[in-house]
Amino acid sequence: MERLGINSGFLLAQIVNFIVVALILWVLVWRPMVRALETRRERIAKGLEDARAAEQRLAEASREADKLMEQRRIEANRLVEEARARGEEQARALLEQAKREAESIRAKAREEALAERDSILAGMRDQVVRIAIAAAERLVGSLDEQRAQAIVNDFLVHMPAQARGMGGDIEVISALPLTPAEQERIKVETGARNISFRTDPSILGGLILRSGENVVDGSVRSNLQSLAAQIL
């Protein structure tokens, strides 16, 4: 090997160093990463299970509320029918009274049903939050570079009207660095005089365009926050 210009001792040392580095990486990086992924999978599974339980409880609460409303309605109708069975003069007075009582019963039934629903939803708030977090983690966990690129392309194709012709000085924030072609397209579509690009992985995907007080938020983070607000 020396005839080939290869130092056998140096080559052996390099091989040993490579093996040592590989072992260190396996112990310090690979194994912890595998454990973290497993923990994350279990957390997502728990969140989905909580979602099913929450959905079942909400359905039960809705059935109970409907049942309570039906009972109150039957009771109100009974009072009205009893009033009609009495004498004409007395019936008119009793009918008015029965109507007032029936309306009061209906209002009370609505209040009781809403109070019961709100009580159940309040008890389920922690579960709803865990569901939202699990859904977000599941979505973000599958957001690879290709999918992030697709989200940017979709934003450019269906750019909101308020972003077109925005003009002036514009700051563009993206989760991943934009290609020169994408930067040029944004500049043309917005008609920006001066444009700056910044990368912020915390927006999870999509784009945010900011010009002074005008903000067009097409980020994945914004969509997730809107979804969580609708759930809660």
Buried (B, 14 or more C-beta within 10 A) or exposed (E): EEEEEEEEEEEEEEEEEEEEEEEEEEEEEEEEEEEEEEEBEEBBEEBBEBBEEBEEBBEEBEEBBEEBBEEBBEBBEEBBEEBEEEEEEEBEEBBEEBBEBBEEBBEEBBEBBEEBBEEBBEEBEEBBBBBBBBBBBBBEEEBEEEEBBEBBEEBBEEBEEEBEEBEEEBBBBBBEEBEEEBBEBBBEBBEBEEBEBEEEEEBBBBBBBBBEEEBBBBBBBBBBBEBBEEEE
